[in-house]
């Protein structure tokens, strides 16, 4: 068989297999509960790499000092933990509901990126995901973004004490604040907090 004919047949088989896979995938719907297939994951990685300009492959201008890490820890706990978790695992109520799921930022997929690439993602977000842009136009200044990069690098070494401290800095709902106030009043000699009444359904 001639080479060109063999190459054509292989290409046709690959296209047919891809079309069959796409048809099967489309019939299953677009639930955010699913995990992306390996093809989607590969395509997303390639697209992200191509989307980051070469000028962003730079080194962090801020040193990893205790003060810089503390500032970034507070910022991360208040702004990022809802989706990414205090530990960067992405295993949160909101994170599990996103498609694709937030990456485990302690793993190699994130940690092997350059400082500039991490900066770019925080600054500009990632299209077609739940990751918004947090640049200067959206409330985060340049220094805060670079310090968040430092904290992302620190995530694999995060201590139990740091995680406990971050819990105190996480965003709170009105119900959380009311519960804390009741507990504080009780500890200061007030009445025992009332348990929420059970709902009665008729």
ABEGO torsion letter per residue (X at the ends): XBAAAAAAAAAAAAAAAAAAAAAAAAAAEBBAABBBBAAAAAAAAAAAAAABBAAABBBBABBBBAAAAAAAAAAAAAAAAAAAEAAGAGBBAAAAABOBBBBBAABAAAAABBAAAAAAAAAAEBBGBABBBABAAAGBBAAAAAAAAAAAAAAAABBAAAAAAAAAABBBBAAAAAAAAAAAAAAAGBBBBBBBBBBBBX
